[in-house]
Amino acid sequence: MPLFTFEIVRRGNASVVAQILMLSEQQSVWCYVEALALRIQGGDKMSIRVKNAGAETVVQTGVATALASIKKCKRPDCPIQRDLE
């Protein structure tokens, strides 16, 4: 299973590793990005970066963008969307 490192990046500061996860597939990374954004809400100048085991960036997005994507979730039973409300 692939290993992914999730980092919180503040403009002008060094990144902080938030979590390291082994996921069954790269497509599931975005759900964890959204969950991390929920934990660090309110960071206009903050972003989330995800790197694979080869230290290559596979996702880099602003916290606000990740939070906005939760609101657009079409699943009626979306657990992350419930946490946003």
Secondary structure, DSSP 8 states (H G I E B T S, - for coil): --EEEEEEEETTS--EEEEEEE-S-GGGHHHHHHHHHHHT---TTEEEEEEETTS-EEEEEEHHHHHHHHHT---TT-HHHHHH-
